[in-house]
Amino acid sequence: PAPAPSTGRDTTPPVVNITSPGNGTEIRSRVRFTATVAATDNVGIRDVRMYFNGDRCVTTAAPYRCVFTMPSRRSGSLNVTAQATDLSGNKADTTITVRAAR
């Protein structure tokens, strides 16, 4: 039998993971750190957007990396969010938390 015809539309979202820093990592105030993301998709990745403390970074080529600076604070947690978009416009995101080191 002949294969079923393709609908031509990709509806599979990408897979995205923040590989560094690890969830719960402590980072000292005013220290620059690199956030690294692994993103894969059945069609291809258009871009990865990362967000931290109001800052946004967009990268279009693997390895997906952005440099952020931990703000001045004595304690508390902040989120690092990564959103991958594939070539068909499907999106997926993930979030980790980093903690301010004392």
Secondary structure as UniProt FT lines:
FT   STRAND          15..20
FT   TURN            23..24
FT   STRAND          26..28
FT   TURN            29..30
FT   STRAND          32..40
FT   STRAND          45..52
FT   TURN            53..54
FT   STRAND          55..59
FT   STRAND          64..69
FT   STRAND          77..86
FT   TURN            87..88
FT   STRAND          91..101
//
